[in-house]
């Protein structure tokens, strides 16, 4: 049984397809946020149905709109090519085979204006809903429906426990957590999907943990249902 009007009617969006436009825009926006924004160049690898129909269904415009931080219902989505040119965002769409993945899957290879590199893989799974399955080679399972904490820290004992303790003190459940450790430089990256936002600035407290280098809180990708119009 549907849980909401969104489940029945789908997302408010610029058409024609919730999977190929609304979902694509959400994937682009998640890639924008996960990469830190301020993108200089992006190679967009399209798999399966995305590769076969991306021009006809407007998937290319939607993906690019998300990478410009536009939402699925933003009327500027139709003009994303022009907007990208105005903002100096270089891009190319590359049909490819990403293997045994959902047919509506895309891989973003992003270069930020600061030179940082990011690689993000995600799929549009229907009704405008998406899942990010890989970040910089690390397997994850993020939907954009919950807040995400991303940390970069020294790989020393006690750091993960300290973060978990802070979240526990705020009565925040961890829904999904993945840690990537590098033995070469003794650093670790952690991706935590949490069930709710805290009352105070949790990121400032996490930054005070010894060995912490970088903390980022990504808010959920906002939704808009027909009832909100």
N, C-alpha and C positions, 0 to 999 in steps of 0.2 A: 504494500500500500504506500502511495506517495506520502512523504513527510511534510511537504510544503507546496506552495503555489509554484515555486521554482521547479520542483520535481515534475509537476504536471505540464507546465507551459514552456519550461526551458528558460535560458537567459535572455535578457534584453540585449540586443546586439545589432550590428550591421550585418545583413545576410550575405550569402544565401544559406549557409549551413552552420549549425551549432558546432559541429566537430571541426569543420575546415576553416571557419572564420572566428567564431567566439573562442573556441578552444585554442586555436592558433594564436590569437591575440593574447590570451592568458599565458600561454607558454612563452611568448616573446617577452611579456612583462615580467614573468618570473626570472627569465634569463637576464633581463636588464637589472633586476634587483640583486640577484645572486652574484652577478659579475661586478657589482658596485656602481653601475651606471656609467655615464660619461664614456660612451663607446666610440672608438675611432674606426674600427673595422670588424666585420663579422662575416664569416663563411657559414652559410646555412645549408646543411646537408639534409635532403628530403628523402624519406623512405616510403615505400609502398604506395598507398593511396595518395598521400601527400605529394609524392614524386609524380604520380600519373596525372593529377588534376589540379595542381597548385595554381596554375594560371586561371583556369576556368572558374574555380570556386573562390578565387580571391585570397587563397591561403598565403600567397606571397605578400600581399598588401597587409594582411592581418598580422603575420609574424613580424613584419617590419614595424608596424604600428606599435606592437607590444614592446619591441626593442627601443622605441622612442618614448616609452612609458605612457602610452595611450591605453585606454580601457576598451573592451569589446564593443560598447555602445557609443563610443565617441565618433561623431560624424566625420572627424578628420581622418579616420581610418582609410577612407577611400583615397586620400591624398598623401598617403604615407611615403610614396616614392619621392614626391616633390619635397615633402618635409625633411626626409633624410638628406636630400641634396642640399637643402638650405642649411642644415645643421652640420654638414660635412661628414656624415656617416657613410662610409664606404661598405658595400655589401655585394654578395653574389649568392645565387641560389644554385645548388649542386645536387641534382637527382642522383641517388646512390642506393646501395643495399647495406643496411645496418645490421643485417642478420636476423636472428629469431626474436623479433620485437613486434609490438603492436603495429598494424599497418599505417596508423597516423602518427608516425614518430619522426622527430627532427633532432638533429644535433647542431648546436651552436658552438662555433669556434670563435671566441671573442678576444679582441685586443682592445684594451682600454687606452684612453688618451695618455695615461701615465705609463703605458707599456706593459701593464699586467695582462697575463693571459688567463682565460677561463674556457673550460669546455663543459657544456651542459647538454644532457640528453633528456628529452621528455616526450610524452605521448598525449594526444587528445583522445580521451576514451569515451566520448559521447556526451551529448547534452551540455556542451560547453565545459565539462569537467576535464581536468588534466592531472597528470602525475609526472613529476621529475624523478627519473630513475638513476641518474648518474651525474655527479659533479666532480670534475677534474679526476676522472678515473675511479672515483669512490662510489660504490653502489648505495643509493639512498631510496627513500620512498616518500616524497613530499608532494602534497596536493595543492599547496597555496591557500588552504582553508584555515590553517592555524598559524600562529606566530612561530618563527624559526630563529633560534639563536645560533650564530656561527662564531667560533672562537679560533684563534691561532695562539698557541702557547708553547712554552718549553715542555718537553716530554719528561716531566719529573713526577715522582709519586705525590699524590695528594691533590693535584690540580682538579681532576675530574670529580673527586669526592667533595672538594670545596664548592664547586659549581652546583652539584646535586644538593648539597646542604643548603645553599642559598635559596634554591628553588623550593626545597621542602619547607623552609621557614616562611616562604610566601604562599604556601599551600598550593603550589603549582605542580601538576602532574607532568611527567615526561612521557609523551606519546611515542616518540621515535628518536633514537640516538645512534649516531654512527661516528666512529673515530678513525682517523687516518694518521698513522705514525710513520715518521721518517727516521730510520736509524742513522742515516747519513748525516743529517744536520741536527738530530736530536730535538726535532720540533714535531708538534702534532696539531691537526685541525679537527675540530669537532662540530657536528651538525646536530642540533637538538630541536625537535618539533615539540612544542609545549601546548597544553590544552587551553591555557588562558593567559591573559596579560596580568602583570602584577600591579599593585597599587603605587609602588615607587619605582624609581629608575633602576631596574635590575642590572642594566649594563654597567653603570658606574660602579656598582659594588663588585661585579665580576672583574672589572679592570684592576681593582685593588688586590686581587689574588696574586701572590708572588709568582713570577714566571709568565704572567699573562701579557701577550703582545698586542692582540687585536680582538675586539668584540663588536659584533654587529647584530642588531635585532631587526628582522624582516617581518613587517606586519602582514596579515593576510591580504591576498588579492581581493579587493572589494567586489561585492556582487551588487547587482541591481535587478530586482524582479519587477514584473509588471505592476505590482501593487505599490511600488515606490514612485510611479510616474504621476 
